[in-house]
Amino acid sequence: MNKTMESVTMPNYSYVFTFEEDFDGDESRKWFAENWTMSFYYISAYMLVIFGLQQYMASRPRFELRGYLVTWNIFLAVFSLWGTYRSAPELLYVLQNYGFRYSCCIPGPSAFIQLGHNVTEQSGLSPYYGISMPMIKTPQTGLQSC
């Protein structure tokens, strides 16, 4: 039987936090699919702000943001380590049981529980961290260009 069509079991997590369990990955995916065009507005605003601030700050003394940037980078490092710690068991499980191609190309245990041909519900911790990481790193882009 094709592994993409059989019922899938998930790795056992020692503890699942409430915010991980309550996260609705399907709703997030739906929101992103419906609002993808908003990214063009955000990019335009970002470009205007960055280049506008560069012009504005050209004749002014620079801000001393080293402490804030160090704090932000420590937070990002801790969040990245935590996300890796929480997502790694799922990734290793998928790689071990289904292989590399399945982990990259086929929605499997890390994204869905599949029953036959029907995708029924979102599950696992990876959807939470898969959406949280890009969302939390977005402000970093603006901070690094200052």
Rosetta blueprint (number, residue, H / E / L):
1 M L
2 N L
3 K L
4 T L
5 M L
6 E L
7 S L
8 V L
9 T L
10 M L
11 P L
12 N L
13 Y L
14 S L
15 Y L
16 V L
17 F L
18 T H
19 F H
20 E H
21 E H
22 D H
23 F L
24 D L
25 G H
26 D H
27 E H
28 S H
29 R H
30 K H
31 W H
32 F H
33 A H
34 E H
35 N L
36 W L
37 T L
38 M H
39 S H
40 F H
41 Y H
42 Y H
43 I H
44 S H
45 A H
46 Y H
47 M H
48 L H
49 V H
50 I H
51 F H
52 G H
53 L H
54 Q H
55 Q H
56 Y H
57 M H
58 A L
59 S L
60 R L
61 P L
62 R L
63 F L
64 E L
65 L L
66 R H
67 G H
68 Y H
69 L H
70 V H
71 T H
72 W H
73 N H
74 I H
75 F H
76 L H
77 A H
78 V H
79 F H
80 S H
81 L H
82 W H
83 G H
84 T H
85 Y H
86 R H
87 S H
88 A H
89 P H
90 E H
91 L H
92 L H
93 Y H
94 V H
95 L H
96 Q H
97 N H
98 Y H
99 G L
100 F H
101 R H
102 Y H
103 S H
104 C H
105 C H
106 I L
107 P L
108 G L
109 P L
110 S L
111 A L
112 F E
113 I E
114 Q E
115 L E
116 G L
117 H L
118 N E
119 V E
120 T E
121 E E
122 Q E
123 S L
124 G L
125 L L
126 S H
127 P H
128 Y H
129 Y H
130 G H
131 I H
132 S H
133 M H
134 P H
135 M H
136 I H
137 K H
138 T H
139 P H
140 Q H
141 T H
142 G H
143 L H
144 Q H
145 S L
146 C L
